[in-house]
Amino acid sequence: MHNFTVSEYAGTYPDNGEYPTGVETEENTGLVIYPNPVEDVLYIRYENSAPETAEIFDAKGRLLLKLKITAKSEAVNVSSLPAGAYILRLTERNNIKNIKFIKP
């Protein structure tokens, strides 16, 4: 499991009650991200080939985490993130997927 801390966070995300819930799936790639919203651990699973890198950005576009993916399944500890909306960017060669997730 990957652990990281957020040392600076200047913004917050408004709670409008319109957050997606459940599992995010990209059918053509076999990508599964869960749970969403996430409390502590975000799971990333690829049924086809795994991405090379994963990055997490906050709502202001600041890079909070960058990690190398070494398996088709990863667990990322996001418990230190404050509540808000985030983007998980997965990169495989020239293919980039951006997936939104929520930390309540």
Summary of the structure (lengths in Angstrom):
residues: 104
radius of gyration: 13.0
end to end distance: 20.7
largest distance: 37.2
contacts: 271
relative contact order: 0.29
helix: 0%
strand: 51%
